[in-house]
Amino acid sequence: MAISVVHAYAQTKLISGKVTDAKDGAGLPGVSVGIKGTGKGALTSNDGSYKLEVPNGSVLVFSFIGYSSKEVPVGSESTINVSLGTDNKDLSEVVVTALGIKREKRTLGYATQEVKGDDIVQTKEVNFLNGLQGKVAGVQINNTSGMPGGGTRILIRGSSSLTGNNQPLFVVDGNPISNDQIGAGDDDPVRAGGTTANRGIDIDPNIIESVNILRGASATALYGSRAAGGAVIITTKKGSKKGSFNLVVGSSTTIDKVILPEFQDQWGQGTNGVFNSTTSQSWGGPRMDTFKINGQLAPKYDPRKMFFKTGTTLDNSLSLNGTTDKSSYLFSYSSLRQEGVAPTTDYYRNAFYGNFATNLTEKLKMTIGVNYIDSRNHRLTEGNYFSGYLSSLYFEPISFNPYPIKKPDNTQNLYAPTTANNPFWASQNIGLDLNVRRVIPNVLLEYSPLNWLTFTERLGADVYTERRTFQEGIGSVGSFPNGRMYNETVNSQQVNHDFYVTGRKNFDKLDLTVMVGNNIISEYYTDEFTKGIGLSVEDFYDISNAESVSSKLTYYNRRRVSLYAQAILEYNRMLSLTLTGRNDWSSSLPAGGNSYFYPSATAAFIFSELGGLKDSKALSFGKLRVGYTGIGNDAPPYKVSNRYFKTSVTDALDGTITIPFNGANAFSLNNILGNPNLKPERIREFEVGLETKWLNNRIGLDVSYYNKVSKDLIYETDISAAAGFQSAVINAGKITNKGIEVTLTATPVQTKNFNWNIAVNYSKNKSMINELSEAVSQIQIGGFTSPGIYLIAGQPYGTIMGTRQARDASGKKLIDDDGYPIQDPNGDGMIGNIQPRWIGGVTNTVSYKGFDLSFTFDGRFGGDILNLDEYYLTGGGQSIRSANREGTTILDGVRESDGKPNTTVIKTDQTYYRSYWRNMFENVVQDGTFVKLRNVTLAYNFSSKLLEKTFIKGATISVAGRNLWLYKPNYTGSDPELSLYGSGSNSGGFVNFVSPSTRSYNATVKLTF
């Protein structure tokens, strides 16, 4: 027996060693070290080390995603160190998925697309989201305002909720963060509000390593209801792996030029062809080139040119990074100073970022990251109310000199004393200041007691305070001639905790990974608002200076507790099955009914691993994928009960009784009936896709089809007044989103010194409102009552409703006997839809020796825009359309009286445009099709040979341009991407005096020491 035991021990030996990256020598954690032919093995620890008991004469197989596998025979040595190099043929690209987990892309059963941080930085966008435009299939990104600090709206695979949040979840290094856009003040955003920044603007593009877009429900299942609209996974830069200290300094300068609508420049102030110096209309006469005052040709002005200036942006950054034996670090600071094209507008951002990672022990690794942002934004009021700067500037006649801004009596110099402020005065005396201080800390602990087992603890937070001050000076035209102001403080706190255990085992040809975890996220939000009406002392904007003061507090607390699990089974690197389950408990749902579970299953079949295709010279890689997932969308806070709010008393003429009144306060029961049986919205999505690579990866094609169904939608519906409420919160309705996404990549030319790469993306989504409730046929989400943007059962998402021209039974427009259009007597009808037919982009990257040229075209095809600028400016005689006021036309249509084609000639004068044309809102619904040369960058990277005798390790200089060319054949506004509602609304396609876009030119220098 003793001899037998000794013999058994003599057949095995303990092998230890370290697996490193062949490129930089860094240890590789998670490498599979298997004993060939046995299904046994181990995984390397955080520093790349391993220990394994192996039989003599065995062969160790080292494999890791993204690297070439290596086989090493076991001889007499007891230490085997191995370095692994990347494998292009293997196509084992590693991407960051939900919870910050890195996975091999080849095993994923859903679509995902990654954009490198360097590609975002080179676009020179202040908001990193704008740097993604045109680069990702299935993602619609719109910069909603041209003002500094403008909001950017992102929508992935259409809208899944009627009136709830359709924005994706934002995640930084595994920590969910806010991308909210919170409207400022209590003014109607359509009339006197406009946009503010989305909080994604706080993320400094310079610290981004990559952005991965998780488009479908299968990809975001681990995040639960918060990611019902997809997810934007941001991975920040970490310390260098090269074991050296690096100092990187960057500096860039950008100039901006405004892109304006076209205005008529022939006719001055007046009506019916007669000059009138007190009207806001420009239907005067005679023409400016013949108009004389006191025998002298009257001067002509260009108020838009006089008002807008050249904007500038200065962006300077500094980063330090390096490594030691056990640690890596990166510290970064950037200072951005943007001065807008409109006077006094600006956006300043100071961003500090630090990341430190260290191996506390051989089995315990800690990573700490902190991002601190301090920003300031001064904005002018948008919209068509008295305080809006564009509603006065765009109307300003070319016969009026806005200077001096004030008259000798210290009142404004006005072209229309009762209807508009002087825009130059407004830019100095009406505005909104926003100051944000935000900190995003993140702590990650990874403990691997065994080579195949890892415990992960992540604690993160997102805390910010935004202080807002609005001022409207004494002497303002409109409802507040004695001025007004408000102070607003927004506090948002979000704490996120994840703990999960991951185990991975190899069984010969099987690879099993199991993960089980828990998530707790707590949210706290307050909005303290104090408004003062009537200022006693001019230019003293303190609430104590107000004659009437009112205040209100808006707040909510919410918590979600979750359990989740995931199992990934891979067979022979050919078949992959992923099963996911998550259960959420939400505090915003009724007690006893606040638990909801959603499953997910995806599969991938890598058919290029089949025997007949594995060695194919044509097909480099081929994968079929399929997934089916159910997820939820949580309810907003406090929708299950009835709440009280501070009473507000107004009349139809904008008269207001400010509460408290005569020393008495007043509160009212909310007129919205809560629902104690409220359920989460349910979303089910089926996805199937094909991914292929051809000709040694020179050509790639990725195609996805999805069908997403949303039910039990949460919204408010009108109810009988007899119930004591105006509306009630219900679960009802159904939305479907069906679409296709295509990504094509190609390398037409690849030589030693010259490379040309092309990336093309195409996506088409159709979002349908299949049903609402029995008592509801439509829901308004934007605009005025007429025209407005609605959700209508049986119609695509975002139907534009408004007045229109009458038509006969065959659809021909009806004309009266005088040749003028007849308005439909049946009231409002469907006159457009905000959804585009399809969107796409093309990016070309050309490299020759040290030169890199990159340019992106992107476009939106279809999608209507309710352009109220055109409505007002044509009615007022300022638009280019109104320039031909001495002309004539014959309107297309048939006479109502006899059904014959119209042949009557009418004048295109003030009467036609003000009394007929603008009475039918369908005339200002315009096709939003556009194609942009989104950005162009030309860079030169100095070679190491040129720098070898200097202390500089690397140097790059570049020039770039943005919005250099814009094709918008059917749209008369500045830019079809703009929308007054900004990034936080479900209502796009609404333009009502929103700040125009800009065209930019940039120069950058980057040095590494």
C-alpha positions, 0 to 999 in steps of 0.5 A: 500500500505504501509503495502504491501511494508513493507511486501516485505522488510521484506522478504529479507535481506542483507547477506555478508561474505567471502569464503576462501580456507579450506587448507590455509584460503586464500580468493577465488575470483570468487566463485559463490554464488547462491540462490538455485532454482532462478538462481540469485546470485553473485561472490566473489571479489578479497579477497573472500568477497561477498554481496547478497540480499536474501529472508528469508529461502533461501539456498545459494549454494557456488561453485568454479572450483576445489572445492566441492560445499557447501549449507548453509541455511539462518537463522537469521544471516547476515554474512555467512563465508564459507570455500571450500575444493578441490574435487577430484571426481569433477575433476574440474582441473583448467588450464591456457589458452590463455591470462592467463585466468584460466578455468576449464579443464572439460569445454574445447573443445580442448586438453591441457596438463600441466607440473608442475614446480617441475617436470621440475626443477628435470630434472636439465636442463639448458633450461626449454624446455628440461625438457618437453621432453617425457612428452607432447603428440603432442610436439617434443622437440630437444636439437640441440647442446651439447654446453653450451647454445645450442638451443632447438627446439620445434614443436607442431602438425607439420609444418604449414608454408613452410618457415615461423615461425613454433615455438609456441608462448611463454607467461609468466604470460599472456605476450608474449615473444620472443623465437627467435634464431638468427644466429650469423654473416654472415657466412653460418651456414652449413659451419661455423656457428652453433647454438646459444641459443633460448631465452627461455633459459633465463627463470629460471626453479626455478621460474616456477609454471607450463607450459601449452601446448596449442596444437591446433588452438582452444586453441590459437584462442585468441592469433591470428596469433602469435600462429599459431604454438601453445603456451607455457603458463608459469605461474610463482610462486607467494607469499605463501598463508600461511601467513608466511615468507619463505626462500628457498635455493637450490644448485645443482652440475652437471657433464657432460660426452661427448657422442661421435660417434665411431671412428676407432682406428687401422689406422693412417695418410696416403693414400692407406695404406702408412703413410703420415704426411701431409694429413688429411686422415687416410688411412695409414698403417700399423696398429698402433699396428705394426707401428714402427718409428726408430725401436720403436712402434709408440705411439697412441693417442686418440685426442677426449679423449685428447680434451674433458673434464668433464663439470660442472654446478653449480646452486644456488638459493635463494627465499623469499616469504610470505603474509600480510593481503592484499599482497603477494610477492616472490623474487628470485635470481639464479646463474648458471655456466656451463662449457662445455665439450669442452675447453673454452666453457661456459654458465653463467646466473644470473636471478632475479625475483620478483612478488608482488600482493596486493589488493589496494581496496576491488575491485581493485587488482594489480600484478607486476612482473619483470624478469631480466636476465644477461647471458654470453655464449662462443661458439666454431664454428661448421660446416665443414669449417676451423674455425669449431673445430669438422671438425679438431678434428674428422679428427685428426689421432691417429698417431698424437700428437697435443701437443705442440699446437704451434711449436717453430716458433709460428705457429700451430702444424698441422697434415694437414697444408693446410686443418685444424686448430689444434683443441686445438689452435682453442678452444683458438683462434676462438670463439664467445662470446654472452652477453645478458641483458634482462628484462621482466616486467608485470603489471596487474590490475583487477577491479571488480566494481560488483561481476559479472563484471571484467575489466582487464588491462595488460601491459607487455614488453620483452626487450633485448640486445645481444652483440656478439663478434667473433674472429679468430686469426692470423695464422688460416688455411683457408680463413683468415690467418691474422685473422678476427673479428666482433662485433654485437649488437642485440636490441629487444623490444616488448611491449604488451597491453591487455584490456578486460572486463569479465562478468559472470552470473548464470541463474539457470542451465546456466552459461554464461561468456562473454569476450571482449577485445583489444590487441596492440603489437609493435615490434622493432628490430635492428641488427648492424653488423661490420666486420673486416678482417685482423688483424694487431696486434696479440690477439688484437680484436678491430675493429680498428685493422682490415685492412678492415672494413665493416658494415650493419644494419638490422632492422624492426618495426611491430605492430598488433592491435586486437579486440577479444571476447569470449563467454562461455555457460555451461549448468548444468555442462554437456554441454559447448559451447565456441565461439571465434572471433578475428580480427587482423590489421597487419602493415606487410600486405598491407595498405587497406588489412591488416585486417583479421578475424578468428573464433573458436567454441568448444564444450564439452559434459560431458557424465559422468553427465548423470543420468545413469553414474553419480554415476558409480563406474567404470567411474569417468569422461567422456567427448567428445570434438569437435572444429573447428577454423580458424586462420592466420599466419602473413607475415614477415616485408617488404615483400610487397615492394622492398628494398635496401641492401648493396652490397656484391661481391664474387666469386666461390672461396670464394674471397670477395670484401669488400664494401666500396671499394676504399672509395666508398659505394654500394647499390643494389635493392633487387632481391626479388620482393615484393607483394603489394597484400600479404595476411596472411596465412590461417589455418583451424583446426578440432579437436575431442577428448575423455577424460575419468577417471576410477576407482576413477581416478586411470586410465585416457585416453585422445585421440585427432584427428586433421586435420589442413589445411594451405593455401595461404602460404607465400614464395619466388618463382623463376621468369623470369630474364626479370622481373628484379628480381630473385624471388617474394613473393607470396601466394600459396600452401597447407599443411595438418597436420593430427595426433592423440595424446594419453595420458594414466595415471594410478595409479597401487598402492596407499596406505598410504605410497606407490604410483606408478603413470604412464604417457604414451603419444603417438603422430603421425603426418603426414605433407604433402606438398599438393601443391605449385605454378604452377611454383614451384615444390620444395623449399629448406629449408636446406643443400647443393644443393646436398644433401639438404632438400626440400619441394616437392609438393605431398611429406611429409614435409622435403624430403632429396634429393641427389645422389643415386644408380641406380635401375632397374624397380623392384627397385633392386640396380644396380652393375657393372661387377666389383662388384661396385655400379652404381650411378643413371645417372638421378641425385638427387632423394628422399633419405629420409624424416626428419619426424618421424613416431611417438614419445612417452614417459613414466614417472614413479613416485614412492613414499614411505614415504619420498622417491620419484623416477621418471624416464622418457623414451622417443623416436622418431621412424623413421625420417631420418637424413642426417649425413654428419659426416659419409660422411666425416669421412668414406671418410677420414678413421676415422669412425668405418665403415672404420676400416674393410679396409682389408675386403671384401664384396659382394654388394646386387643388380643385375648386370646392364649388365645381370640383374643377382644377383651380386656375385663379391667380392670387397675390402672394402678399400679406393677406395671403400669408397672414390670413390663409397660409399660416392658418393651416399648420400643415404648411409649417410641418417640414420634412426633417431630412438632412445629411451632414458632414458631421466632422473632419479631422486631420492629424499628424503624429510625430514619429519616435525617430523625430523625437528621439533626441528630445524629452518628448515621447509623443506629439500630435497636432491636428485640425478639425471641423464640425458641421462643415456642410449641411444638406436640408432640402425641405427644412427652412430652419437652422438645423433639423436636429434642434428641438425646444424641449431638449434632451429630457422630453419624448417630444422631438421635432418641435422648433419654436425659437430655439438657439441656432446651431454652429459650424466649428473649426478647431486646432489641437496640440497634444504632447506626451512626456 
